[in-house]
């Protein structure tokens, strides 16, 4: 009921159930899961690590910790912890998929897809990629949007990232109006969602010379770039550069871009 209350957005019920929780392993896992669902990954990690120290045979906790570190962009750390879990459960779809996602972030789509071959090789029946919504979704991402229109639309309300990746596909293919349909009523929660919505509004604003859309984009970029958690990250500084660009404060744009220049020395788009 604790998790259901969260899904329904019933804050009063959440607080009521929270007060009934004990120090049992089951209740601690409930609290950690709620932290994760609310994007409080550091808090979730602390609980999982504490439980793991007290229960060394709870091997799945390694996967949970690895997933939290992935969400925090610590991909190398995620892989290191995940290796413990995969050493015991080498055919775990969740584990292998997470390893592939880490490789995608660290290397590229080909490296990520290569990791998934383990699952197909160990599959005893059917096509495991067709049987798993998660794997079909991620293959689209790993392959740079291949089959996006066939795979992603049915998954928009199932896998949270599907909406964002479909928007990215539309943007890359200059289908701006389709991208806008997906974000216009979207209430951003995580930085990536704010950024994607800002980009769509910025593109429409520049295309239509719309002050309204440009204003929305500027505010969304500023929310991310000015936040305590993102202000010193590369995406955060890119957001502030975009914010000042829309405000036509180009000296400030250069300040932010120069602060991250060393990370994009070979990126033609950035240098342009």
Buried (B, 14 or more C-beta within 10 A) or exposed (E): EBEEBBEEEBEEBBEEBBEEBEEEEEBBBBBBBBBBEEEBBEBBBBBBBEBBEEEEEBBBBBBBBBBBBBBEEBBEBBBEBBEBBBEEBEEBBBBBBBBBBBBBBEEEBEBBBEBBEBBEEEBEEEEBBEEBBBBBBBBBBBBEBEEBBEBBEEBBEEBEBBBBBBBBBBBEEEBBEBBBEBBEEBEBEEBBBBBBBBBBBBBBBEEEEBEEBBBBBBBBBBBBBEBEEBEEBEBBBBBBBBBBBBBEEEEBBEBBBEBBEEEBEEEEEEEE
